[in-house]
C-alpha cells in the first residue's frame, strides 16, 4: 500500500509540474503573438501542443503504472495464499507418510503401535 501511495504522490507532483509548464508556454505564446512573425507563432503553438501531449502521456503512463502495481499486489497475495495451502498440504502428507511408515515398521517388528492422529484440515 505504501508503494501505491508513493506512486500516487509522484503522479500528482508530475502533473502539477507539467500543468504549470503548459500554462507558462501558453502565456508566452499569447504575449508575443502581436509582434511575432508567422513562423514564431507556429513554433509557439507547436511547443504548447507538445507540452499538452507530454502531460497527457505522463498521465496515461502513471495510470498504467498504478494498474500494474495493483495487479502485481493481487498476484502476490494470491501467490502467498497458494503457498500457505501448499505448505499445509505438505505437512499433512508428511504426517500421513510418517504414520504409515510407523505402522509398517511396527507390523514387521510384531508390535501394534497406536495410530498417529491425522491433522485437521
C-alpha distance (Angstrom), angle and dihedral (degrees) to the residues before:
residue distance angle dihedral
X1 . . .
X2 3.82 . .
X3 3.79 89.6 .
X4 3.80 91.0 54.1
X5 3.81 91.2 49.7
X6 3.79 90.4 48.3
X7 3.81 91.6 51.4
X8 3.81 91.3 46.7
X9 3.80 91.4 52.6
X10 3.80 90.3 48.3
X11 3.80 90.1 50.3
X12 3.80 92.9 51.3
X13 3.80 92.3 48.5
X14 3.81 91.4 49.5
X15 3.78 93.1 48.9
X16 3.81 91.9 49.2
X17 3.79 90.5 49.8
X18 3.80 93.7 48.7
X19 3.80 91.7 44.2
X20 3.80 91.0 55.6
X21 3.82 91.0 46.9
X22 3.80 90.5 51.4
X23 3.82 91.9 48.7
X24 3.81 90.9 49.5
X25 3.81 91.6 50.0
X26 3.82 90.4 49.6
X27 3.82 91.8 50.5
X28 3.81 91.0 49.7
X29 3.79 91.3 49.9
X30 3.82 92.8 49.2
X31 3.82 94.2 46.4
X32 3.79 96.1 53.6
X33 3.82 102.5 38.3
X34 3.79 93.4 93.8
X35 3.81 95.5 58.1
X36 3.82 101.8 25.2
X37 3.76 124.6 96.7
X38 3.80 122.5 -116.8
X39 3.79 93.1 -96.4
X40 3.80 93.5 53.3
X41 3.80 89.9 48.9
X42 3.79 90.8 52.2
X43 3.79 91.6 48.7
X44 3.79 91.7 50.3
X45 3.79 91.3 49.7
X46 3.79 89.3 50.1
X47 3.81 90.1 51.6
X48 3.81 90.5 51.1
X49 3.81 91.3 48.8
X50 3.81 90.0 47.8
X51 3.81 91.9 51.3
X52 3.80 90.2 49.3
X53 3.80 91.4 48.7
X54 3.80 91.1 48.1
X55 3.81 91.8 51.1
X56 3.79 90.4 48.7
X57 3.79 91.6 48.5
X58 3.78 92.6 50.0
X59 3.80 90.9 48.9
X60 3.80 92.4 49.8
X61 3.80 91.2 46.3
X62 3.79 91.8 50.5
X63 3.81 91.0 50.2
X64 3.80 90.4 50.2
X65 3.81 90.8 48.7
X66 3.80 91.3 50.6
X67 3.81 90.5 50.8
X68 3.79 89.9 49.1
X69 3.79 91.9 50.5
X70 3.80 90.9 48.7
X71 3.80 92.7 49.7
X72 3.80 90.6 46.4
X73 3.80 91.5 52.0
X74 3.81 91.1 50.4
X75 3.81 91.2 48.6
X76 3.81 91.4 49.2
X77 3.80 91.7 50.5
X78 3.79 90.2 49.2
X79 3.80 90.5 48.9
X80 3.80 92.3 51.5
X81 3.80 90.7 49.3
X82 3.81 91.4 49.9
X83 3.80 90.3 47.8
X84 3.80 92.1 53.2
X85 3.81 91.2 49.7
X86 3.81 91.1 48.6
X87 3.80 91.7 49.7
X88 3.81 91.7 49.9
X89 3.79 90.5 49.1
X90 3.81 90.4 49.7
X91 3.80 92.3 51.1
X92 3.80 90.4 49.2
X93 3.82 92.5 49.0
X94 3.81 90.6 47.5
X95 3.80 91.3 52.0
X96 3.80 91.3 50.4
X97 3.80 91.8 47.9
X98 3.80 91.3 50.0
X99 3.80 90.9 49.4
X100 3.79 91.7 48.6
X101 3.80 91.9 48.4
X102 3.81 92.0 49.3
X103 3.79 90.3 49.7
X104 3.81 92.3 49.5
X105 3.81 92.7 48.4
X106 3.79 91.5 47.2
X107 3.78 90.4 50.8
X108 3.80 90.9 53.3
X109 3.79 93.0 46.1
X110 3.78 92.1 47.2
X111 3.79 100.9 -118.7
X112 3.76 126.4 112.2
X113 3.81 110.4 -131.8
X114 3.74 121.7 -162.7
X115 3.79 110.6 -96.6
X116 3.76 116.0 -103.4
X117 3.82 113.1 -110.7
X118 3.78 114.7 -110.9
X119 3.80 115.3 -124.7
X120 3.80 116.8 -111.4
X121 3.78 117.4 -111.8
